[in-house]
Amino acid sequence: MREIKSFIKNASFSDLTKAHELLQEAIAQQQEQAQAKEEVLALLKEKGLTLDDLVGSGATDKRSKVSPKYRIEIDGKVHEWTGRGKTPKAFANVNLDDYKI
């Protein structure tokens, strides 16, 4: 707001007129958007839907699940690895071809 007050004090009449036009356009756009939101919400309510129905369950992990390529059993515990990233300790110093799934 300080910047606006400073602008008003130092601006010429034509600058103020142009700023007034820009503000009116911005206000009109805000009103149109608010009206559109109300219309959409009313339509959703009429159809018995909520915003959650349209959006889904919220944030989802966009990374795809990768199935494991290797499986090894050590001391009764099964270790699986996709072959991506740092090699787990269970797969260190072993021939991976022997443990392919």
N, C-alpha and C positions, 0 to 999 in steps of 0.2 A: 504494500500500500504506500510505502514511502516513495517508491519509484514513481508511482502514479501521481501522487501529490506534487512531486518535483517536476514531473512532466507537465502537469497542468499549469504550474506557475511559470514555466519557461516556454511553453508552446505558443505558436502563432494561432490565429483564428482558423486558418485552413488546416493546420495540424489537429486542432481540437475537433473540427468538423469531421475530418477523416477518422479520428479515433472514435467519435460518436457513432459513425456509420458502422465501423468494425464491431463496436460493442453491441449495437442493435442486431447485427447479423449473428453474433455469438449467442445473444440471448434468444433469438428466434430458433437457432439450431438446438439449443438446450431444451427449449419448450417442445420442439418437435420430437426430440428423443424421449423426453419424459412422457409425452402423449403416446408414443409408439410403445414404450415399456408398459404403460397402463393397459393399452389395447392387447398386447401379448399376454400379460398376466390375467386379464379378464377372459381371454380365449382359453388359456390353460385351465382356469378355474371352471369355466363352462364345460370343458371336456373332462374334468375330473383328474387333471394331471398336476404335478408339481415340478418345480425347476430341477429337483433331484432326478425325476424321471427322465428328463432330457439330457442332463449332464452325465448321469451314470453314478458310479460309486466313488467318485472323487479321484484323487491322485493314484495313478497306476504306474507300475514299473514298465517303462517302454522298452527295456532291454528284453530280448527274447531268451527264453530258457533253453540252455544247451544241454543235450543229453550227454552222459559220461561216455568216454571212449575206452577208459581203462578201469579195471577192477582188480584189486589185490586183497588177500586176506592175510592179516598178520595177527597172531595170538588170538584168533577167534573174532577179530574185529575187521569188518569189511571197509576198505577205503576205495573211493571212486574219484576219478579225475577226468575232466573234460578234455585235457590236453592243452588248455589255454592257461595263460598266466604262469606264475612261478610254480615250478615243480614241487609238489608236496614231498615231505621227508619220506613218506612211505614208498614213493616211487624213485627216490634217489638211488643211483648206482644199480639199477635193475634194467634188464632188457625189456622195453615197453612192448615189443612185439609179442612177448610171452603172456602179457596181461590184457591184450585187446579184447574188447567185448564183441 
